[in-house]
Amino acid sequence: MNGTKLRIRNMYTGPGGGAYTGPGGGMYTGPDGGAYTGPGGGMYTGPDGGAYTGPGGGMYTGPDGGAYTGPGGGLYTGPGGGLYTGPGGGLYTGPGGGMYTGPDSNPYMAIHPPWPLFAIELRKMRMVKEAEIIEKALRSIGWDI
């Protein structure tokens, strides 16, 4: 993965966090934001975008893709995967995890869109089981989704 695709995807609401709505945040809709639909954005559907369905994209279902269910994928349930609940995993609520809500010097990073938006996109792709897992995790940290 190239560095331009990486965005903070934890659920911290402070500056730089995955749930932050200001510049540089995962839910920011402006340039370089996780919710931005233009080039470089987390919701961009073109190459290198978080919502890109092609190779290496955040919504790609093949190897290394954000929606891949195998090892190294954004929807993998094993160690290091996006749906892993253990340390370093996307659904881990402790430091370094994707569902961590506090400030973190080494935050969880992923190529897919921010968690709430990722669940919506997965439902569009009919990956309902995976979307439900993410939604349940979001509810467990207080998000009403």
C-alpha positions as CSV (number, residue, x, y, z in Angstrom):
1,M,0.0,0.0,0.0
2,N,1.3,3.4,-0.7
3,G,1.2,6.0,2.1
4,T,-1.3,8.3,0.4
5,K,-4.1,5.7,0.9
6,L,-3.6,5.4,4.6
7,R,-6.0,7.3,6.8
8,I,-6.6,7.2,10.5
9,R,-9.6,4.9,11.1
10,N,-9.9,4.8,14.9
11,M,-12.9,6.5,16.5
12,Y,-11.2,9.3,18.2
13,T,-13.1,12.6,17.9
14,G,-10.2,14.9,18.5
15,P,-7.8,16.4,15.9
16,G,-6.5,13.8,13.5
17,G,-8.8,11.1,14.8
18,G,-10.9,8.8,12.6
19,A,-14.1,10.4,13.9
20,Y,-12.8,13.9,13.8
21,T,-14.8,16.2,11.4
22,G,-12.1,18.9,11.1
23,P,-9.2,19.1,8.6
24,G,-7.3,15.8,8.5
25,G,-9.9,13.9,10.3
26,G,-11.5,10.6,9.2
27,M,-15.0,12.2,8.9
28,Y,-13.8,15.5,7.3
29,T,-15.5,16.1,4.0
30,G,-12.8,18.5,2.7
31,P,-9.6,17.7,0.7
32,D,-7.7,14.8,2.1
33,G,-10.4,14.0,4.6
34,G,-11.6,10.5,5.2
35,A,-15.1,11.4,4.0
36,Y,-13.9,13.5,1.0
37,T,-15.1,12.2,-2.3
38,G,-12.4,13.9,-4.4
39,P,-8.9,12.6,-5.2
40,G,-7.0,11.5,-2.2
41,G,-10.2,11.2,-0.1
42,G,-11.4,8.3,1.9
43,M,-14.6,8.2,-0.1
44,Y,-13.0,8.7,-3.4
45,T,-14.0,6.0,-5.9
46,G,-11.1,6.5,-8.3
47,P,-7.6,4.9,-8.0
48,D,-6.0,5.2,-4.6
49,G,-9.4,6.2,-3.1
50,G,-10.8,4.7,0.1
51,A,-13.9,3.8,-1.8
52,Y,-12.1,2.4,-4.9
53,T,-13.2,-1.1,-5.9
54,G,-10.1,-1.8,-8.0
55,P,-6.9,-3.5,-6.8
56,G,-5.5,-2.0,-3.6
57,G,-8.6,0.1,-3.0
58,G,-10.5,0.5,0.2
59,M,-13.5,-1.4,-1.2
60,Y,-11.5,-4.0,-3.2
61,T,-12.5,-7.5,-2.3
62,G,-9.3,-9.0,-3.6
63,P,-6.0,-9.5,-1.8
64,D,-4.8,-6.4,0.2
65,G,-8.1,-4.7,-0.4
66,G,-10.1,-3.0,2.3
67,A,-13.1,-5.3,1.7
68,Y,-11.0,-8.5,1.5
69,T,-11.9,-11.2,4.0
70,G,-8.6,-13.1,3.8
71,P,-5.4,-12.5,5.7
72,G,-4.3,-8.9,5.5
73,G,-7.7,-7.7,4.4
74,G,-9.9,-5.0,5.9
75,L,-12.5,-7.6,6.7
76,Y,-10.3,-10.4,8.0
77,T,-11.3,-11.6,11.4
78,G,-7.8,-13.0,12.3
79,P,-4.8,-11.2,13.9
80,G,-4.1,-7.9,12.2
81,G,-7.4,-7.9,10.3
82,G,-10.0,-5.1,10.1
83,L,-12.6,-7.3,11.9
84,Y,-10.2,-8.6,14.5
85,T,-11.1,-7.8,18.1
86,G,-7.7,-8.4,19.6
87,P,-4.8,-5.9,20.0
88,G,-4.1,-4.1,16.8
89,G,-7.3,-5.1,15.1
90,G,-9.9,-2.9,13.5
91,L,-12.5,-3.8,16.1
92,Y,-10.2,-3.5,19.1
93,T,-11.3,-0.9,21.6
94,G,-7.8,-0.4,23.2
95,P,-4.9,1.8,22.1
96,G,-3.9,1.0,18.6
97,G,-7.3,-0.5,17.7
98,G,-9.8,0.8,15.2
99,M,-12.5,1.3,17.7
100,Y,-10.3,3.1,20.2
101,T,-11.9,6.5,21.2
102,G,-8.9,8.1,22.9
103,P,-5.9,10.0,21.6
104,D,-3.2,7.6,20.3
105,S,0.3,8.3,19.2
106,N,0.2,5.1,17.1
107,P,-3.4,5.0,15.8
108,Y,-5.0,2.2,13.8
109,M,-4.7,2.9,10.1
110,A,-6.6,1.4,7.1
111,I,-7.3,2.1,3.5
112,H,-11.1,1.7,3.7
113,P,-13.6,4.6,4.3
114,P,-14.2,5.6,8.0
115,W,-16.0,2.9,9.9
116,P,-19.6,4.4,9.8
117,L,-19.3,5.0,6.1
118,F,-17.6,1.7,5.5
119,A,-20.6,-0.1,6.9
120,I,-22.9,1.7,4.6
121,E,-20.7,0.9,1.6
122,L,-20.6,-2.8,2.6
123,R,-24.3,-2.9,2.7
124,K,-24.5,-1.5,-0.8
125,M,-22.2,-4.4,-1.9
126,R,-24.5,-6.9,-0.1
127,M,-21.8,-7.7,2.4
128,V,-24.5,-7.4,5.2
129,K,-22.8,-9.8,7.7
130,E,-19.6,-7.7,7.7
131,A,-21.6,-4.4,7.9
132,E,-23.5,-5.8,10.9
133,I,-20.3,-6.7,12.7
134,I,-19.0,-3.2,12.2
135,E,-22.3,-1.6,13.3
136,K,-22.4,-3.7,16.4
137,A,-18.8,-2.6,17.3
138,L,-19.8,1.1,16.7
139,R,-22.8,0.7,19.0
140,S,-20.6,-0.8,21.7
141,I,-18.6,2.5,21.8
142,G,-21.7,4.7,21.8
143,W,-22.4,5.4,18.2
144,D,-26.0,5.3,17.1
145,I,-25.8,3.5,13.8
